[in-house]
């Protein structure tokens, strides 16, 4: 069956400007760290992408090492794009990253120009693309000069292989230095991708202040704390959960009784608001206009529908914010 996108896909999605750039991103973006590799069912991955786009999610976030195995998420997304979404390419924001180990030897990791250029070339081949919309350096490199890494991002844009560049996992001071270099090169950074949730608040206030100062947008990854900020763990660790599967994003050691007590209190507050805990947690991250988008993962279509449904009730009263702060103390 030939895929036809939902005609009304843009009616209920909110699009937010990315810093001071011309780029707008959907408030909810779909990440492909999990559930899109060769170990997952292709038909399910295809259904997730279809439903996301039908709901107005135009941004699909990948990286060279997403899978498993590494590279397979890009290959599968490229197949879906070629099979179904090619007519809609100009409506999509496709991002990829490089910075973690991808192949053996000294040129398959970190932040050298050799690695970043080669990695993006491979990513483009896997996804069958001429360019990505955003290319990120995935993590700071303690050994390669920052000037070299930023020059590689500048080169990639000038080669036409990416429209915009971004950073991920950079602390505030390192990000500030990178922004200055990129600005001088003439390829400004438009977006930063930090880990941010109710349980991971290191971005407050210094990084968000830095991003605002430099006109850089942000997209929060792991806004549900690996799934802990959902109703999945209210009674402990289900055997079919991410925490029980050996995932690096959420381990049993992280799910302490003290954390679960907070999750249960937050869940009660979400119920009072008439929404799921996952929806309230996403809305909380988006409460600050300096956060452009939340990056969700999904294994079921219903999870995407829930995330987008959050937009109907994403405002908080001062009393609700105070209650959340009290719970999180």
Rosetta blueprint (number, residue, H / E / L):
1 X L
2 X L
3 X L
4 X L
5 X L
6 X L
7 X L
8 X L
9 X L
10 X L
11 X L
12 X L
13 X L
14 X L
15 X E
16 X E
17 X E
18 X L
19 X L
20 X L
21 X L
22 X L
23 X L
24 X E
25 X E
26 X E
27 X L
28 X E
29 X E
30 X E
31 X E
32 X L
33 X L
34 X L
35 X L
36 X L
37 X L
38 X L
39 X L
40 X L
41 X L
42 X H
43 X H
44 X H
45 X H
46 X H
47 X H
48 X H
49 X H
50 X H
51 X H
52 X H
53 X H
54 X H
55 X L
56 X L
57 X L
58 X L
59 X E
60 X E
61 X E
62 X L
63 X L
64 X L
65 X L
66 X L
67 X L
68 X L
69 X L
70 X L
71 X L
72 X H
73 X H
74 X H
75 X H
76 X H
77 X H
78 X H
79 X H
80 X H
81 X H
82 X H
83 X H
84 X H
85 X H
86 X H
87 X H
88 X H
89 X H
90 X H
91 X H
92 X L
93 X E
94 X E
95 X E
96 X E
97 X E
98 X E
99 X L
100 X L
101 X L
102 X L
103 X L
104 X L
105 X L
106 X L
107 X L
108 X L
109 X L
110 X L
111 X L
112 X L
113 X H
114 X H
115 X H
116 X H
117 X H
118 X H
119 X H
120 X H
121 X H
122 X H
123 X H
124 X H
125 X H
126 X H
127 X H
128 X L
129 X L
130 X L
131 X L
132 X E
133 X E
134 X E
135 X E
136 X E
137 X E
138 X L
139 X L
140 X L
141 X L
142 X L
143 X L
144 X L
145 X L
146 X H
147 X H
148 X H
149 X H
150 X H
151 X H
152 X H
153 X H
154 X H
155 X H
156 X H
157 X H
158 X H
159 X L
160 X L
161 X L
162 X E
163 X E
164 X E
165 X E
166 X E
167 X E
168 X E
169 X L
170 X L
171 X L
172 X H
173 X H
174 X H
175 X H
176 X H
177 X H
178 X H
179 X H
180 X H
181 X H
182 X H
183 X H
184 X H
185 X H
186 X L
187 X L
188 X L
189 X E
190 X E
191 X E
192 X E
193 X E
194 X L
195 X E
196 X L
197 X E
198 X L
199 X L
200 X E
201 X L
202 X L
203 X L
204 X L
205 X L
206 X H
207 X H
208 X H
209 X H
210 X H
211 X H
212 X H
213 X H
214 X H
215 X L
216 X L
217 X E
218 X E
219 X E
220 X E
221 X E
222 X L
223 X L
224 X L
225 X H
226 X H
227 X H
228 X L
229 X L
230 X L
231 X H
232 X H
233 X H
234 X L
235 X L
236 X L
237 X L
238 X L
239 X L
240 X L
241 X L
242 X L
243 X H
244 X H
245 X H
246 X L
247 X L
248 X L
249 X L
250 X L
251 X L
252 X H
253 X H
254 X H
255 X L
256 X L
257 X H
258 X H
259 X H
260 X H
261 X H
262 X H
263 X H
264 X H
265 X H
266 X H
267 X H
268 X H
269 X H
270 X H
271 X H
272 X H
273 X H
274 X L
275 X L
276 X L
277 X H
278 X H
279 X H
280 X H
281 X H
282 X H
283 X H
284 X H
285 X H
286 X L
287 X L
288 X L
289 X L
290 X L
291 X L
292 X L
293 X E
294 X E
295 X E
296 X E
297 X L
298 X L
299 X L
300 X L
301 X H
302 X H
303 X H
304 X H
305 X H
306 X H
307 X H
308 X H
309 X H
310 X H
311 X H
312 X H
313 X H
314 X L
315 X L
316 X L
317 X L
318 X H
319 X H
320 X H
321 X H
322 X H
323 X H
324 X H
325 X H
326 X H
327 X H
328 X H
329 X L
